[in-house]
Amino acid sequence: MASSSSWNQIFCGLAFVFFGLFLGSSTSPAEAAIKKYQFDIQVKNVSRLCHAKPIVTVNGRFPGPTIYVREGDSVLVNVTNHAQYNMSIHWHGLKQYRNGWADGPAYVTQCPIQTGNSYTYAFNVTGQRGTLWWHAHILWLRATVYGAIVIMPKQGTPFPFPQPHREAEIVLGEWWNADVEEVVKQGTNMGLPPNSSDAHTINGKPGPLFPCSEKHTYAMEVEQGKTYLLRIINAALNDELFFGIAGHNLTVVEVDAVYTKPFTTQAILIAPGQTTNVLVQANQVPNRYFMAARPFMDAPLQIDNKTVTAILQYRGVPNSVLPILPQLPSPNDTTFALGYDKKLKSLNTPKFPANVPLKVDRHLFYTIGFGTQSCPSCLNGTRFVASLNNITFEMPQVALLQAHYFNIKGVFKTNFPDKPPTPFNYTGAPLTANLGTSKGTRLSKIAFNSTVELVLQDTNLLTVESHPFHLHGYNFFVVGTGIGNFDPAKDPAKYNLVDPVERNTVGVPTGGWTAIRFRADNPGVWFMHCHLELHTGWGLKTAFVVEDGPGKHQSVLPPPKDLPKC
């Protein structure tokens, strides 16, 4: 962390820059039972650092538009693709009961929307309220194609925390000065990880720590004595992030659209794919205070130490006042990260219960590993792969849900192993072998309404690293986590089965494990993958086939007529 004097040197000369203001709204703009949105995917020139470059956008905006709905609404989003890339949109965290056709991951629940074509995503918002988000789910296009989803509670239903004066969405992202798809292609051809991003962003803006960015700083005006709700989303492709506000505490009240027991912290840790709602009291001396985010990385890899800033500005304070920078945790502060995650607990009240499965029908144990495969044309003669239980997932050419629903043979197999084929000392000394990693489109079949416990175990195959895993179609309870190898004889006795945090994306700690539980009551084909785009591209993904139930409303709905074709 730089000293206060060095920060003053950095910001010298920026004191008279004007930063535009944005005020969030505490209510959705419309209250109709059916919300309709039009998404036009197009390429637009956007200047964020030192020059403009064409990026893929939604409705010409970066980030894209926020979707405001209320619990119980039906939503129609017509997506028209004018870009040169095929496209699909995922509504991250929406459960899409029986309706995987609206989930969005390309070649999993749908074929992508081809250039010049349209598709209408139709879904209901049932039993959920809070902050979620949407993003492209093909290639690395979510680098610029993303936006917030704000689900307000039903009319007359208050928040289970003090009503804020105002709200704002804080969307954290990454920015490349080049076409990100070309960056990925170059890395793939060389057999190396693509170049890391050139900047991080808050609401699409990098802040004044970056060259030529004086006009590109997000600012939020507040009134002294008022309380504000920040809906924070990590839309970054590859970085877990610390976030804090100078001089102000954050009270966490929700993660992944599930209310939590409130607790106060100086900073939060938020992984790609996760959302966190915090209350902020404007109770400090009127001034200008920096919001800031920077990566967390405790693996033995190069640390990306870029810090993005935005401004919390008290009403009446002139723009000439130098902002104060927060003291964020060190980039490799494992103690803070683990301690923060331990504080996250479900609210678990009669109105918002934590229905944790106590009896488990199916025990799954998945190891996370890296490896290399031969690539004669690559720089080192090899390229990286990633695997679960030594299987690197191969994407099909026909969408998995279509193959499942129409019983199309030969697209996938349902023989994904419940445990790794070869047990070993998962987090011991670094291993260079890949233990016989194979490629395949192999899924795990799950009986309808059965309860599942899945332990995700990091390994030291090439290196240990943290991994944020996202499960489509479900929330799950994080019943346990630890460092080192999971011990099936001792660790389950330490599980929290009373009020564990409920979410849709969870971090597996570096050199450790995480145990989750869920009830498989949503039929269909549901993707599960690391939300680090780099690792997903290397094959760190799989999917569950959840069988239909016996009841009338327990089977996959028929596909819509405009479902894209491959």
JOKA-V395180 format. One record per helix or strand. SS is the DSSP state (@ for helix, = for strand). FROM is the first residue (numbers start at 1). TO is the last residue. Records with the same first field share a line. If there is no record, write none. Layout:
SS = FROM-TO + FROM-TO
//
This chain:
@ = 4-11 + 100-102 + 141-143 + 180-190 + 334-343 + 400-405 + 491-494 + 533-537
= = 21-21 + 34-47 + 52-58 + 61-61 + 67-70 + 74-81 + 87-87 + 89-92 + 106-106 + 110-110 + 113-113 + 118-124 + 130-136 + 146-152 + 166-175 + 199-202 + 205-205 + 219-222 + 227-234 + 240-245 + 248-248 + 250-255 + 258-265 + 267-270 + 275-281 + 288-296 + 307-314 + 324-324 + 345-346 + 362-374 + 382-388 + 391-393 + 413-413 + 431-431 + 438-440 + 442-442 + 444-446 + 451-458 + 461-461 + 467-471 + 476-483 + 500-500 + 502-503 + 505-508 + 512-519 + 524-530 + 541-546
//
